[in-house]
Amino acid sequence: MRRENLRVLQNGRARLVNVDVIPLKNLRERSFLVLFEEAKRSGSGGSSVPSGGASQPAGTKQESRRSAELEAELAETRDYLQAIQEQHEAANEELQASNEEIQSANEELQSVNEEMETSKEELESANEELTTVNEEMVNRNAELTRLNSDLTNLQTSTRLAIVLLGRDLTIRRFSTQAEKQFNLLATDVGRPIGNIRHRLTVPDLEGLIGDVIANVRETELEVQDTAGGWYSLRIRPYYTLDNQVDGRCWCWWTSARRRGASRRRRRRGAMPRRSCARRGSPC
C-alpha cells in the first residue's frame, strides 16, 4: 500500500513524504516494512510541466530505476529477516533442548537423592540391627561366662573326676579332679583320649566307651589304678538339649572298697598309738 504527499512534522517543520507499507511474509508474527520517501515538490502554474513531451520519458526511467532499487532493498531486507527468523528458531530449539536436558538432569539428581535417602535409611536400619545384635552378643557372652563359672563351681563342689568326650573320642572338657588323677593338661583339650597316658588299668578303654555310644546305654564298673586304688567308673552318653547323642560323659570316684581299705589302714595305724598310751610309755 502506498500513500503520497503525506504531511509529517520533523523538528518543527512540515514535510511531504510518500509512505510505502509492505507486508512481510514467512514470519510467525504479522510484520510490515514501512518505507518513507521524500515527496517531490511541484512547481507553481504550468512551469512545472516542461513544454513538449521530451522530459516525460526521463521521469519514467528514473521512477523505474528507483522502483528496482526499492525492490532490491526489499528483497535484501526479506532475506535478512528470514535469516534472523531462522537464527531465532534455531536458538529457540537449542534453548528448548537445553531446557529438556536440564529437566532430565534434575530428574536424575532427584532420583539419586531419593536413592541416597533410601540407602541412608537402610544404613540406619542396619546400624540399629547391628547394635541390637551386639547387645544380644554381649548379653550372651555374659550369660555364657556365668554358665561356665557355674559349671566350673559345680564340678569343683562335687569333687568328682569328670571328663567330657566328643563323638570322635576327643577331650572336650574335664574337671579339676580329673586333671589331677588323670594327669591332664589344659593343652589336652581336643586330643584323643587314646593318646593320654593315664593311671587306670582298664583293658580296651576306647572300645568300652564306643560301646556306650553304640548301645546308648550307661555303663558302670570298678577299676584299679597303678597304685592299687579302686575307683567306680561310670560312662554315659552325652545328650544335647534336643535329646541327641553328641558324645560321652565319663566320671569316676573313689569306690567303697577303697574307702574301706583306707579306714582299715587308718585303724591299724591308730591301734599301736592307743596301746602305747594305755601303758604310758612312748612307742
C-alpha positions as CSV (number, residue, x, y, z in Angstrom):
1,M,0.0,0.0,0.0
2,R,1.3,3.5,-0.9
3,R,0.3,7.0,0.2
4,E,1.9,10.0,-1.4
5,N,2.3,13.6,-0.3
6,L,1.6,12.9,3.4
7,R,2.4,15.8,5.7
8,V,4.6,14.9,8.6
9,L,6.3,17.1,11.3
10,Q,10.1,16.7,11.8
11,N,11.9,19.1,14.1
12,G,9.0,21.6,14.0
13,R,9.0,21.7,10.2
14,A,6.3,20.2,7.9
15,R,7.5,17.9,5.2
16,L,5.8,16.0,2.4
17,V,6.6,12.3,2.2
18,N,5.5,9.3,0.3
19,V,4.9,6.2,2.5
20,D,5.0,2.5,1.4
21,V,3.7,-0.2,3.7
22,I,4.8,-3.7,2.6
23,P,3.6,-6.8,4.5
24,L,6.4,-9.3,5.3
25,K,5.8,-13.0,4.6
26,N,7.3,-16.2,6.1
27,L,7.3,-14.8,9.6
28,R,5.5,-16.2,12.6
29,E,4.2,-12.8,13.7
30,R,2.4,-10.4,11.4
31,S,5.0,-7.7,10.4
32,F,5.2,-4.8,7.9
33,L,8.0,-2.9,6.3
34,V,7.4,0.9,6.3
35,L,9.4,3.0,3.8
36,F,9.5,6.8,3.8
37,E,10.4,8.7,0.7
38,E,10.8,12.4,0.2
39,A,8.0,13.8,-2.0
40,K,8.9,15.9,-4.9
41,R,7.7,19.5,-4.8
42,S,5.6,20.5,-7.7
43,G,6.2,24.0,-9.3
44,S,3.6,26.8,-9.4
45,G,1.4,27.2,-12.5
46,G,2.3,25.5,-15.7
47,S,6.1,26.0,-15.3
48,S,6.3,22.6,-13.5
49,V,5.4,20.8,-16.7
50,P,8.1,21.4,-19.4
51,S,6.9,22.3,-22.8
52,G,6.7,19.4,-25.2
53,G,7.0,15.8,-24.2
54,A,10.8,15.5,-24.0
55,S,11.1,15.3,-20.2
56,Q,8.4,12.7,-19.6
57,P,10.4,9.6,-20.7
58,A,13.3,10.7,-18.4
59,G,11.0,10.8,-15.4
60,T,9.5,7.4,-16.2
61,K,13.0,5.9,-16.5
62,Q,14.1,7.4,-13.1
63,E,11.0,6.1,-11.4
64,S,11.7,2.6,-12.9
65,R,15.2,2.7,-11.6
66,R,14.0,3.8,-8.2
67,S,11.4,1.1,-8.1
68,A,14.0,-1.5,-9.0
69,E,16.3,-0.2,-6.2
70,L,13.4,-0.4,-3.7
71,E,12.6,-3.9,-4.8
72,A,16.2,-5.0,-4.4
73,E,16.4,-3.4,-1.0
74,L,13.1,-5.1,-0.1
75,A,14.4,-8.5,-1.2
76,E,17.6,-8.0,0.8
77,T,15.5,-7.0,3.8
78,R,13.4,-10.0,3.4
79,D,16.4,-12.3,3.2
80,Y,17.9,-10.6,6.3
81,L,14.6,-11.0,8.2
82,Q,14.4,-14.6,7.0
83,A,17.9,-15.3,8.3
84,I,17.1,-13.6,11.6
85,Q,14.0,-15.7,11.9
86,E,15.9,-18.9,11.2
87,Q,18.5,-18.0,13.8
88,H,15.8,-17.2,16.2
89,E,14.1,-20.5,15.6
90,A,17.5,-22.3,15.9
91,A,18.2,-20.5,19.2
92,N,14.7,-21.5,20.4
93,E,15.3,-25.1,19.5
94,E,18.7,-25.0,21.3
95,L,17.1,-23.4,24.3
96,Q,14.3,-26.0,24.3
97,A,16.9,-28.8,24.0
98,S,18.9,-27.3,26.9
99,N,15.8,-27.0,28.9
100,E,14.9,-30.6,28.3
101,E,18.5,-31.7,29.3
102,I,18.3,-29.6,32.4
103,Q,14.9,-31.2,33.3
104,S,16.4,-34.6,32.6
105,A,19.4,-33.9,34.8
106,N,17.1,-32.5,37.5
107,E,15.1,-35.7,37.4
108,E,18.2,-37.8,37.6
109,L,19.5,-35.8,40.5
110,Q,16.2,-36.2,42.3
111,S,16.3,-39.9,41.6
112,V,19.8,-40.1,43.0
113,N,18.7,-38.1,46.0
114,E,15.9,-40.5,46.7
115,E,18.2,-43.4,46.3
116,M,20.6,-41.8,48.8
117,E,17.8,-41.2,51.2
118,T,16.8,-44.9,50.8
119,S,20.4,-46.0,51.3
120,K,20.6,-43.8,54.4
121,E,17.5,-45.3,55.9
122,E,18.8,-48.8,55.1
123,L,22.2,-48.0,56.7
124,E,20.4,-46.6,59.8
125,S,18.3,-49.7,60.0
126,A,21.3,-52.0,59.5
127,N,23.2,-50.0,62.2
128,E,20.2,-50.4,64.6
129,E,20.2,-54.1,63.8
130,L,23.9,-54.4,64.4
131,T,23.6,-52.5,67.7
132,T,20.8,-54.9,68.7
133,V,22.9,-57.9,67.7
134,N,25.9,-56.5,69.5
135,E,23.8,-56.1,72.7
136,E,22.5,-59.6,72.3
137,M,26.0,-60.9,71.8
138,V,27.2,-59.0,74.9
139,N,24.3,-60.5,76.9
140,R,25.0,-64.0,75.6
141,N,28.7,-63.7,76.3
142,A,27.9,-62.6,79.9
143,E,25.4,-65.5,80.2
144,L,28.0,-68.0,78.8
145,T,30.6,-66.6,81.2
146,R,28.2,-67.0,84.1
147,L,27.2,-70.6,83.0
148,N,30.8,-71.5,82.6
149,S,31.5,-70.3,86.1
150,D,28.5,-72.1,87.4
151,L,29.6,-75.3,85.7
152,T,33.2,-75.0,87.0
153,N,32.0,-74.4,90.5
154,L,29.5,-77.3,90.2
155,Q,32.3,-79.7,89.1
156,T,34.6,-78.5,91.8
157,S,31.9,-78.8,94.5
158,T,31.1,-82.4,93.5
159,R,34.8,-83.4,93.9
160,L,34.3,-85.9,91.1
161,A,36.7,-86.6,88.3
162,I,34.7,-85.8,85.2
163,V,35.8,-86.0,81.5
164,L,33.6,-85.0,78.6
165,L,34.4,-86.6,75.3
166,G,33.1,-85.9,71.7
167,R,31.8,-88.4,69.2
168,D,35.4,-88.8,67.9
169,L,36.6,-89.6,71.4
170,T,38.4,-86.2,71.7
171,I,38.5,-84.4,75.1
172,R,36.1,-81.5,75.3
173,R,36.3,-80.6,79.0
174,F,37.5,-82.0,82.3
175,S,37.2,-81.2,86.0
176,T,39.9,-80.3,88.4
177,Q,39.8,-83.7,90.0
178,A,40.2,-85.4,86.6
179,E,43.2,-83.1,85.9
180,K,44.9,-84.3,89.0
181,Q,44.0,-88.0,88.8
182,F,44.3,-88.5,85.0
183,N,47.4,-86.3,84.5
184,L,45.6,-84.0,82.1
185,L,46.7,-80.5,81.0
186,A,44.8,-77.6,79.5
187,T,46.5,-78.3,76.2
188,D,45.0,-81.8,76.1
189,V,41.6,-80.4,75.1
190,G,40.9,-81.6,71.5
191,R,43.3,-84.6,71.8
192,P,42.0,-88.2,71.5
193,I,41.6,-90.0,74.8
194,G,43.7,-92.9,73.5
195,N,46.7,-90.6,73.3
196,I,46.6,-89.8,77.0
197,R,48.7,-91.8,79.4
198,H,46.5,-92.4,82.5
199,R,46.9,-94.5,85.6
200,L,43.8,-96.6,85.3
201,T,44.2,-100.3,84.4
202,V,41.2,-100.6,82.1
203,P,41.6,-103.0,79.2
204,D,40.3,-101.6,75.9
205,L,39.0,-98.3,77.4
206,E,38.3,-96.9,73.9
207,G,36.2,-99.9,73.0
208,L,34.3,-99.7,76.2
209,I,33.5,-96.0,75.6
210,G,32.5,-96.9,72.0
211,D,30.0,-99.5,73.2
212,V,28.3,-96.9,75.3
213,I,27.6,-94.6,72.3
214,A,26.7,-97.6,70.1
215,N,24.2,-99.0,72.6
216,V,23.1,-95.6,74.0
217,R,23.4,-97.2,77.4
218,E,25.1,-96.2,80.6
219,T,27.9,-98.4,81.9
220,E,29.4,-98.6,85.4
221,L,32.3,-100.7,86.7
222,E,35.1,-100.7,89.3
223,V,38.6,-100.2,88.1
224,Q,42.0,-100.1,89.7
225,D,44.8,-97.6,89.2
226,T,48.5,-98.4,89.1
227,A,48.9,-97.6,92.8
228,G,46.3,-100.2,93.8
229,G,43.5,-97.9,94.5
230,W,39.9,-98.8,93.5
231,Y,37.5,-96.4,91.7
232,S,33.9,-96.6,90.5
233,L,34.0,-95.7,86.7
234,R,30.7,-94.6,85.1
235,I,30.4,-93.9,81.3
236,R,27.1,-92.5,80.0
237,P,26.1,-90.9,76.6
238,Y,26.2,-87.1,76.3
239,Y,22.8,-85.7,75.3
240,T,22.1,-82.3,73.7
241,L,19.1,-80.1,74.6
242,D,17.1,-81.7,71.7
243,N,17.9,-85.2,73.1
244,Q,20.6,-86.0,70.5
245,V,23.7,-88.1,71.4
246,D,26.8,-85.9,70.9
247,G,29.5,-87.6,72.9
248,R,30.2,-89.3,76.2
249,C,30.3,-88.2,79.8
250,W,33.0,-90.1,81.8
251,C,33.3,-89.8,85.5
252,W,34.8,-91.8,88.3
253,W,35.2,-91.6,92.1
254,T,36.7,-93.5,95.0
255,S,34.8,-96.8,95.5
256,A,33.6,-98.2,98.7
257,R,36.3,-100.9,98.5
258,R,39.0,-98.2,98.6
259,R,37.3,-96.2,101.3
260,G,37.0,-99.4,103.4
261,A,40.7,-100.2,102.8
262,S,41.6,-96.7,103.8
263,R,39.6,-96.9,107.0
264,R,41.3,-100.2,107.9
265,R,44.7,-98.8,107.3
266,R,43.9,-95.8,109.5
267,R,42.5,-98.1,112.2
268,R,45.7,-100.3,112.1
269,G,47.9,-97.2,112.4
270,A,45.9,-95.9,115.3
271,M,45.9,-99.2,117.4
272,P,49.7,-99.1,118.4
273,R,49.3,-95.5,119.5
274,R,46.4,-96.3,121.7
275,S,48.3,-99.3,123.3
276,C,51.2,-97.1,124.0
277,A,49.0,-94.6,125.6
278,R,47.5,-97.1,127.9
279,R,50.9,-98.4,129.0
280,G,52.1,-94.8,129.5
281,S,55.3,-95.4,127.5
282,P,56.3,-93.8,124.2
283,C,56.1,-96.0,121.2
